[in-house]
Amino acid sequence: AVLELARQAINWAEQDPVQPIPVVLDLGWWTARGRRFSTWLIDMLQGKYCVRPQVARSWLENEELCLLLDSLDKVEPQRHRERCVQAINDFRQEHGLMPIVVCCHTAAYESLKIRLQLQSAICLRGLESAHC
């Protein structure tokens, strides 16, 4: 699902240079070491996409990115997942105009004591096989 969304966001960005730059990042790499979420993003942009830190910092400050964050459910243990959600919420407070998508299995998300503070949520369900 996140990759399909990324493909569409890339198409929009290619057609309109004002559109934010779509970036897919795996939250499974997030650690609860007390650093800010923006620092983690800069590190990930540098490591995964070879973006210089000063360029990544500028993109964040100017809210030029569309963050597609996958695999919240892979952040282990659960208390780290809750810290990750809080870090995303804190980041959202600072960067309210930046589009953010977070993907997670429903059961893993529902087990959390804290909720993401995003504008909306979509629940995707797997296709059920049809019985003839």
Summary of the structure (lengths in Angstrom):
residues: 132
radius of gyration: 15.6
end to end distance: 27.9
largest distance: 58.4
contacts: 306
relative contact order: 0.16
helix: 48%
strand: 11%
